[in-house]
Amino acid sequence: MIDRARLKQLHVKEEERFLARTPKSRERFNAAKEVMPGGVPMSWMTKWPGAYPLFVASAKGAHFVDVDGNEYIDLCLGDTGSMTGHSPSATVKAIEEQLSRGMTAMLPTDDAVAVSKELAKRFGLPLWQFTVSATDANRHAIRYSRLITGKSKVIVIDRCYHGSVDETFATLDKSRRNTCYVLMEQLQCVHMCYIS
């Protein structure tokens, strides 16, 4: 049997330890609330547990260091944005070389063709396009799926993040009805929409 009282004691102890080890993160979080809703750069970060998020000073490989000097093993790796580790030397070198030639031209490049050829070879799909975020990728996937199928409805997984595409903000309420809630505390408003 699980001893819930003991779990609660351990949770309180860990919360106290977190607060004692991370005063600089707390300071930065309080300052961040002056310029970012909820004190975080992305709205979904407000749902993380704890009194405040850690503020990261640096990251390398599978580790990051917070502004208080505490080192952590990063099991999320930038929500897969750094799935090969933070700042791999070969990637840093390639980015530095590209920066000297320009960051973005919003036009095709030889590199885009080379990457598309490599992706086609690896995954057996002949045509490739690129997006700058998972949100854009989801938006395109929804648009293309609707075009190809002629259907307007999409399936989303309850309580999972699918980017910030309106059609994918859905959660089931207690009556198992699809309900979308976007809460913006700083603006003091709640927008509710029902996805049929």
C-alpha positions as CSV (number, residue, x, y, z in Angstrom):
1,M,0.0,0.0,0.0
2,I,1.2,3.5,-0.8
3,D,1.8,5.7,2.2
4,R,0.3,9.0,0.9
5,A,1.2,10.9,4.1
6,R,4.9,9.8,3.7
7,L,4.8,10.8,0.0
8,K,3.4,14.2,1.0
9,Q,6.2,14.7,3.5
10,L,8.8,13.8,0.9
11,H,7.2,16.1,-1.6
12,V,7.4,19.0,0.9
13,K,11.0,18.2,1.7
14,E,11.9,18.2,-2.0
15,E,10.1,21.5,-2.6
16,E,12.0,23.1,0.2
17,R,15.3,21.7,-1.2
18,F,14.5,23.1,-4.6
19,L,13.7,26.6,-3.2
20,A,17.0,26.6,-1.2
21,R,19.1,25.5,-4.2
22,T,17.6,27.9,-6.8
23,P,17.3,31.4,-5.4
24,K,18.7,33.0,-8.6
25,S,16.1,31.2,-10.8
26,R,13.4,32.5,-8.4
27,E,14.8,36.1,-8.8
28,R,14.9,35.8,-12.6
29,F,11.4,34.3,-12.6
30,N,10.0,37.2,-10.6
31,A,11.7,39.7,-12.9
32,A,10.5,37.8,-16.0
33,K,6.9,38.2,-14.9
34,E,7.3,41.9,-15.6
35,V,7.9,41.3,-19.3
36,M,6.4,37.8,-20.1
37,P,3.0,36.5,-19.2
38,G,3.4,33.9,-16.5
39,G,7.1,34.8,-16.3
40,V,8.0,32.3,-19.1
41,P,8.7,32.7,-22.9
42,M,6.2,30.1,-24.0
43,S,2.7,29.8,-22.5
44,W,2.8,26.0,-22.0
45,M,5.7,26.4,-19.6
46,T,3.2,27.8,-17.0
47,K,1.9,24.3,-16.5
48,W,5.2,22.9,-15.2
49,P,5.1,21.9,-11.5
50,G,6.9,23.8,-8.8
51,A,7.0,27.4,-7.6
52,Y,8.9,28.5,-10.7
53,P,11.0,27.1,-13.6
54,L,14.7,26.7,-13.6
55,F,16.6,29.3,-15.6
56,V,19.3,27.8,-17.7
57,A,22.8,29.3,-17.9
58,S,24.4,26.8,-20.3
59,A,23.9,23.3,-21.8
60,K,26.3,20.8,-23.4
61,G,25.7,17.2,-24.4
62,A,23.0,15.7,-22.1
63,H,23.5,18.2,-19.3
64,F,22.5,21.7,-18.4
65,V,23.6,24.1,-15.7
66,D,21.1,26.5,-14.1
67,V,21.9,30.1,-13.1
68,D,22.6,28.9,-9.5
69,G,25.3,26.6,-10.8
70,N,23.4,23.3,-10.3
71,E,24.0,20.7,-13.0
72,Y,21.3,18.5,-14.3
73,I,20.9,15.6,-16.7
74,D,18.5,16.8,-19.3
75,L,16.1,14.0,-20.1
76,C,14.0,16.3,-22.4
77,L,16.8,17.6,-24.5
78,G,15.0,20.8,-25.6
79,D,11.8,18.8,-26.2
80,T,13.7,16.8,-28.8
81,G,15.1,20.0,-30.4
82,S,18.5,18.8,-29.1
83,M,18.0,15.1,-29.4
84,T,21.6,14.6,-30.3
85,G,22.7,16.6,-27.2
86,H,23.1,20.3,-26.6
87,S,25.7,22.1,-28.7
88,P,27.4,19.1,-30.4
89,S,30.8,20.4,-31.7
90,A,30.1,19.4,-35.3
91,T,26.8,21.3,-35.3
92,V,28.3,24.4,-33.6
93,K,31.0,24.5,-36.2
94,A,28.6,24.1,-39.1
95,I,26.3,26.8,-37.7
96,E,29.3,29.2,-37.2
97,E,30.4,28.6,-40.8
98,Q,26.9,29.3,-42.1
99,L,26.4,32.4,-40.0
100,S,29.4,33.9,-41.7
101,R,27.6,33.4,-45.1
102,G,24.3,34.6,-43.8
103,M,21.5,33.4,-41.5
104,T,18.5,33.3,-43.8
105,A,17.7,34.6,-47.3
106,M,14.1,33.1,-47.5
107,L,15.2,31.6,-50.8
108,P,16.5,28.2,-51.9
109,T,20.1,27.2,-51.2
110,D,22.4,24.4,-52.2
111,D,22.2,23.2,-48.6
112,A,18.4,22.8,-48.8
113,V,18.8,20.6,-51.9
114,A,21.6,18.5,-50.2
115,V,19.5,18.0,-47.1
116,S,16.4,17.1,-49.1
117,K,18.5,14.5,-51.1
118,E,19.8,13.0,-47.9
119,L,16.3,12.8,-46.3
120,A,14.9,11.2,-49.4
121,K,17.7,8.6,-49.3
122,R,17.3,7.9,-45.6
123,F,13.5,7.8,-45.5
124,G,12.5,6.8,-49.0
125,L,10.2,9.8,-49.5
126,P,11.0,11.7,-52.7
127,L,9.9,15.3,-51.8
128,W,10.8,17.4,-48.8
129,Q,9.9,20.8,-47.5
130,F,11.0,22.5,-44.3
131,T,9.3,24.5,-41.5
132,V,10.8,26.5,-38.7
133,S,8.8,25.0,-35.9
134,A,6.7,22.0,-34.9
135,T,3.7,24.4,-34.9
136,D,4.4,25.2,-38.6
137,A,4.9,21.5,-39.3
138,N,1.5,20.6,-37.7
139,R,-0.2,23.5,-39.5
140,H,1.1,22.2,-42.9
141,A,0.2,18.6,-42.1
142,I,-3.4,19.7,-41.2
143,R,-3.7,21.8,-44.3
144,Y,-2.4,19.1,-46.6
145,S,-4.4,16.4,-45.0
146,R,-7.6,18.4,-45.4
147,L,-6.7,19.1,-49.0
148,I,-6.0,15.5,-49.8
149,T,-8.9,13.9,-47.9
150,G,-11.5,16.7,-48.4
151,K,-12.4,16.4,-44.7
152,S,-12.2,19.2,-42.2
153,K,-11.9,17.3,-38.9
154,V,-8.6,16.3,-37.4
155,I,-7.7,13.9,-34.6
156,V,-5.6,15.2,-31.7
157,I,-4.4,13.2,-28.7
158,D,-6.0,14.4,-25.4
159,R,-3.6,16.4,-23.2
160,C,-0.7,16.3,-25.6
161,Y,1.1,19.2,-27.1
162,H,0.7,19.5,-30.9
163,G,2.1,23.0,-31.3
164,S,0.1,26.2,-31.0
165,V,-2.3,25.5,-33.9
166,D,-5.9,26.4,-32.9
167,E,-7.3,23.1,-34.3
168,T,-5.1,21.1,-31.9
169,F,-5.9,22.8,-28.6
170,A,-8.3,20.2,-27.3
171,T,-8.8,18.4,-24.0
172,L,-11.7,16.2,-22.8
173,D,-13.6,17.6,-19.9
174,K,-15.2,15.4,-17.2
175,S,-18.2,14.7,-19.5
176,R,-15.8,13.5,-22.2
177,R,-16.7,16.5,-24.4
178,N,-13.8,18.0,-26.4
179,T,-13.1,21.4,-24.9
180,C,-10.5,23.9,-25.7
181,Y,-9.3,26.4,-23.0
182,V,-6.7,29.1,-23.6
183,L,-6.0,30.9,-20.4
184,M,-4.1,34.1,-20.5
185,E,-3.9,35.3,-16.8
186,Q,-2.2,38.6,-17.7
187,L,-5.0,39.6,-20.0
188,Q,-7.6,38.3,-17.4
189,C,-9.6,36.4,-20.0
190,V,-10.6,32.9,-20.8
191,H,-11.4,31.9,-24.4
192,M,-13.4,28.7,-24.7
193,C,-14.2,26.9,-27.9
194,Y,-15.8,23.5,-28.6
195,I,-14.4,21.3,-31.3
196,S,-17.2,19.3,-32.9
